[in-house]
Amino acid sequence: MSGHSHWATTHRAKGVNDAKRAAIFTKYGRNIIVAAAAGGSNPDSNYMLKIAIDAARSVNMPKDNIERAIKRGTGELKDAAKIEEFTYEAYGPGQIALIIEAATDNKNRTVSEVKSILTKGDGKFVPTGAVSFMFRRVGLITFLLEKYSAEALENEVLDSGADDFFVTDESFIVVTAIDQLQSVQEYFKGKNLLSENAELGYLPIQTATLPENDQAAFDKLLETLDDHPDVQKVWDNRA
């Protein structure tokens, strides 16, 4: 199974300079804001908030920042601009399909800036639906192979209620239906198998091979998108 989330690069970026750390905290904080706005401030009853908080803690986001993001999401902080989620579709170098998830307080600004990044990076913005049919929306639960063996995790996948799994160089990733993400994560937790993170994401059902001569341009585009403060995650359909 193929697929890519540039989130993994951000997730591992713990030993970075203060400016980069602040940008990372902004991204994770916006996930918390959106989750709190949608489901309330209690992570015990708002699973999406729980996984947003867990992700923020994994990059050492301070408790005060987390609590402030929750309050902003629930409207307790007055005069704070509303943060909304948007999904953009695009092609990158080599005609690789991209789904770009963003969270912003100014949709017009974000659309304009993302379009500019794509144009300068040999990509192009496309209308909604132009590439999303190549992906399916799923739950993704990531385990680090430095902590658990692939065999031990694979033995539990079927009984957990998950749909599938795939393995990367560093991770074992369990794929679930959207509405089964929480129950599957809790199943593994009950087996004392603790995930690195859980999230909703996109897996390609149609893949494409990135030509070797487009590799450098593609990597540069991903890096530039990742550096944009409003871009949360980028998914692609590379084989």
Backbone torsions as a table, in degrees:
resi	resn	phi	psi	omega
1	MET	NA	137.4	-176.4
2	SER	-109.8	170.8	177.2
3	GLY	148.2	160.8	-177.8
4	HIS	-152.4	137.5	169.1
5	SER	-125.1	122.9	179.0
6	HIS	-70.1	-8.8	176.5
7	TRP	-54.2	-34.0	-175.6
8	ALA	-60.1	-34.9	179.2
9	THR	-66.1	-44.9	178.3
10	THR	-63.7	-41.1	-176.0
11	HIS	-59.1	-34.0	-177.6
12	ARG	-87.8	-5.5	-173.2
13	ALA	-84.8	75.4	-177.5
14	LYS	-96.7	-33.3	-177.1
15	GLY	-96.1	53.8	-174.7
16	VAL	-110.0	172.4	-179.3
17	ASN	-72.6	169.5	-173.1
18	ASP	-61.1	-38.8	-179.2
19	ALA	-64.7	-44.3	179.3
20	LYS	-67.0	-39.4	179.0
21	ARG	-62.0	-41.6	178.7
22	ALA	-61.9	-39.2	179.1
23	ALA	-65.9	-39.8	178.2
24	ILE	-63.9	-43.8	179.8
25	PHE	-62.4	-35.6	178.1
26	THR	-61.9	-45.0	-179.8
27	LYS	-61.8	-48.8	-177.9
28	TYR	-68.9	-33.9	176.9
29	GLY	-63.5	-37.4	179.5
30	ARG	-67.9	-34.1	174.1
31	ASN	-60.6	-41.8	178.5
32	ILE	-65.0	-43.8	179.7
33	ILE	-57.6	-49.2	-178.2
34	VAL	-63.3	-43.1	-179.4
35	ALA	-65.5	-41.8	179.3
36	ALA	-66.6	-37.9	178.7
37	ALA	-64.5	-35.7	-176.9
38	ALA	-80.5	-34.3	-170.9
39	GLY	-131.9	5.3	178.3
40	GLY	95.5	174.9	-168.2
41	SER	-91.1	-3.6	-175.6
42	ASN	-98.3	111.0	-178.7
43	PRO	-67.7	-18.0	177.4
44	ASP	-69.4	-27.8	179.4
45	SER	-112.4	-5.4	-179.7
46	ASN	-121.8	91.5	-173.6
47	TYR	-63.2	-38.8	-179.9
48	MET	-64.3	-33.8	174.8
49	LEU	-67.1	-40.2	180.0
50	LYS	-59.7	-46.5	-177.7
51	ILE	-73.0	-27.2	175.1
52	ALA	-68.3	-40.6	177.4
53	ILE	-66.7	-43.8	178.6
54	ASP	-58.9	-41.8	179.1
55	ALA	-64.3	-41.8	179.2
56	ALA	-63.9	-40.6	178.6
57	ARG	-65.5	-31.1	-178.4
58	SER	-66.4	-20.7	175.9
59	VAL	-106.8	19.7	174.7
60	ASN	63.8	34.2	176.1
61	MET	-68.8	129.4	-176.8
62	PRO	-60.6	149.4	-178.9
63	LYS	-57.8	-39.9	-179.4
64	ASP	-61.8	-39.7	178.4
65	ASN	-64.0	-41.2	179.7
66	ILE	-63.6	-47.3	-178.9
67	GLU	-64.3	-37.7	178.4
68	ARG	-65.8	-38.6	178.3
69	ALA	-65.0	-40.5	177.3
70	ILE	-61.1	-46.0	-179.2
71	LYS	-64.7	-35.9	177.2
72	ARG	-66.1	-40.2	179.7
73	GLY	-65.0	-37.6	-178.4
74	THR	-85.5	-3.6	178.3
75	GLY	87.1	8.0	179.1
76	GLU	-70.3	-26.8	175.6
77	LEU	-90.7	112.1	-176.7
78	LYS	-74.0	151.8	175.5
79	ASP	67.0	12.0	176.2
80	ALA	-85.0	134.8	-179.1
81	ALA	-64.2	143.6	-179.3
82	LYS	-73.6	132.0	176.3
83	ILE	-98.6	128.6	179.3
84	GLU	-125.1	152.5	178.0
85	GLU	-93.9	141.0	175.1
86	PHE	-139.9	149.4	177.1
87	THR	-121.0	128.7	-179.6
88	TYR	-114.3	151.8	179.1
89	GLU	-119.2	145.2	-174.5
90	ALA	-159.6	170.7	166.7
91	TYR	-117.2	140.7	174.2
92	GLY	-104.0	-173.3	175.7
93	PRO	-53.9	143.7	-178.7
94	GLY	74.5	15.2	-180.0
95	GLN	58.1	36.8	174.0
96	ILE	-83.9	129.0	-178.3
97	ALA	-75.2	140.2	-179.0
98	LEU	-127.2	139.1	166.5
99	ILE	-117.8	121.8	-174.8
100	ILE	-112.2	117.3	178.5
101	GLU	-97.4	130.5	-177.5
102	ALA	-131.7	155.2	173.0
103	ALA	-133.6	123.0	-169.9
104	THR	-148.2	156.4	172.9
105	ASP	-100.1	4.1	-179.8
106	ASN	-150.7	91.4	-174.8
107	LYS	-59.5	-43.6	-176.9
108	ASN	-61.9	-42.1	178.5
109	ARG	-62.8	-46.3	-176.2
110	THR	-64.8	-44.1	177.9
111	VAL	-58.2	-46.2	-178.4
112	SER	-62.3	-43.7	-176.5
113	GLU	-72.5	-37.4	177.4
114	VAL	-66.4	-41.5	176.5
115	LYS	-59.3	-41.6	-179.7
116	SER	-64.5	-42.4	178.1
117	ILE	-60.9	-44.3	-179.4
118	LEU	-63.7	-45.7	-178.8
119	THR	-61.5	-44.8	-179.8
120	LYS	-70.3	-22.9	-178.2
121	GLY	-99.6	21.0	178.3
122	ASP	64.4	33.3	174.8
123	GLY	-119.6	-176.9	177.3
124	LYS	-152.5	141.7	175.1
125	PHE	-75.0	139.2	178.8
126	VAL	-131.1	159.4	-178.0
127	PRO	-65.4	157.6	177.2
128	THR	-56.5	130.0	-179.7
129	GLY	97.9	-12.1	-176.0
130	ALA	-71.1	-29.5	177.3
131	VAL	-127.1	-15.5	-175.2
132	SER	-63.5	-22.7	178.7
133	PHE	-67.4	-14.8	178.9
134	MET	-84.6	-2.9	-176.7
135	PHE	-125.8	161.3	168.2
136	ARG	-125.5	144.8	-179.7
137	ARG	-83.0	126.8	-174.1
138	VAL	-141.9	170.2	166.7
139	GLY	-94.6	143.0	-178.8
140	LEU	-131.0	127.1	179.1
141	ILE	-121.7	121.6	-173.1
142	THR	-106.5	130.8	173.5
143	PHE	-118.4	140.8	177.6
144	LEU	-85.6	132.6	-178.7
145	LEU	-72.4	-13.0	174.4
146	GLU	-75.4	-13.9	179.7
147	LYS	-103.4	-36.5	-175.2
148	TYR	-134.6	150.3	176.5
149	SER	-80.9	148.6	177.9
150	ALA	-61.5	-35.8	-179.2
151	GLU	-64.0	-43.8	179.7
152	ALA	-62.8	-40.3	179.9
153	LEU	-71.2	-42.5	-179.3
154	GLU	-61.1	-35.5	-179.9
155	ASN	-62.9	-21.5	-177.8
156	GLU	-98.8	-12.8	-172.3
157	VAL	-59.1	-48.4	-175.6
158	LEU	-61.7	-46.4	-178.5
159	ASP	-71.3	-19.0	-176.4
160	SER	-74.2	-19.8	-174.5
161	GLY	93.4	5.6	178.6
162	ALA	-73.2	160.9	179.4
163	ASP	-86.3	-36.2	-170.7
164	ASP	-170.2	-178.6	173.5
165	PHE	-154.6	162.7	169.1
166	PHE	-148.8	161.4	-173.9
167	VAL	-122.3	133.7	173.1
168	THR	-109.6	-173.8	-179.3
169	ASP	-60.1	-34.7	-173.4
170	GLU	-113.9	-18.5	-166.7
171	SER	-132.5	154.8	169.4
172	PHE	-113.3	119.0	-172.4
173	ILE	-117.0	121.1	179.7
174	VAL	-92.1	133.5	-178.7
175	VAL	-106.7	129.7	-178.9
176	THR	-129.3	162.8	165.6
177	ALA	-64.8	152.9	-177.0
178	ILE	-54.5	-45.3	-175.0
179	ASP	-81.1	0.9	178.0
180	GLN	-108.3	1.0	-175.4
181	LEU	-57.7	-48.5	-177.5
182	GLN	-64.8	-47.5	-176.2
183	SER	-65.6	-36.2	179.0
184	VAL	-69.6	-42.5	177.4
185	GLN	-60.7	-40.6	179.9
186	GLU	-68.7	-32.2	176.3
187	TYR	-60.5	-49.4	-179.6
188	PHE	-63.9	-38.9	178.0
189	LYS	-60.5	-38.3	177.8
190	GLY	-65.5	-21.6	176.2
191	LYS	-93.9	10.4	-178.2
192	ASN	62.3	32.6	174.4
193	LEU	-111.7	102.1	-170.7
194	LEU	-97.1	122.8	-177.1
195	SER	-75.1	154.6	175.3
196	GLU	-75.7	-38.1	175.1
197	ASN	-165.3	162.7	174.3
198	ALA	-133.5	145.0	-177.9
199	GLU	-162.1	163.1	167.8
200	LEU	-90.3	138.6	-177.8
201	GLY	-153.6	-165.8	-177.5
202	TYR	-127.5	133.0	172.6
203	LEU	-117.8	138.2	-178.7
204	PRO	-75.2	140.6	171.6
205	ILE	-106.2	-10.2	169.6
206	GLN	-129.8	123.9	-177.6
207	THR	-111.9	164.6	178.6
208	ALA	-139.8	149.1	178.5
209	THR	-90.5	127.2	178.2
210	LEU	-81.1	118.2	177.8
211	PRO	-58.0	143.2	-175.9
212	GLU	-59.0	-35.6	-177.8
213	ASN	-74.9	-6.2	176.0
214	ASP	-102.7	-2.4	-173.6
215	GLN	-60.8	-48.2	-176.9
216	ALA	-63.0	-42.9	-179.8
217	ALA	-66.0	-38.5	179.7
218	PHE	-65.4	-45.7	179.3
219	ASP	-61.0	-40.2	179.0
220	LYS	-64.4	-41.0	178.6
221	LEU	-62.5	-45.8	178.3
222	LEU	-59.5	-42.0	-179.7
223	GLU	-63.0	-42.5	-178.9
224	THR	-67.5	-41.7	176.6
225	LEU	-62.6	-42.4	-178.6
226	ASP	-63.3	-31.7	-179.2
227	ASP	-75.7	-15.0	180.0
228	HIS	-73.6	129.9	-174.3
229	PRO	-63.4	-22.8	-177.8
230	ASP	-90.1	-15.4	-178.3
231	VAL	-83.7	122.2	-177.5
232	GLN	-92.6	-50.7	-179.1
233	LYS	-147.2	151.9	174.7
234	VAL	-128.0	127.4	179.7
235	TRP	-115.8	144.3	179.5
236	ASP	-139.3	171.1	-175.2
237	ASN	-113.3	33.7	175.7
238	ARG	-63.1	138.9	178.0
239	ALA	-69.0	NA	NA
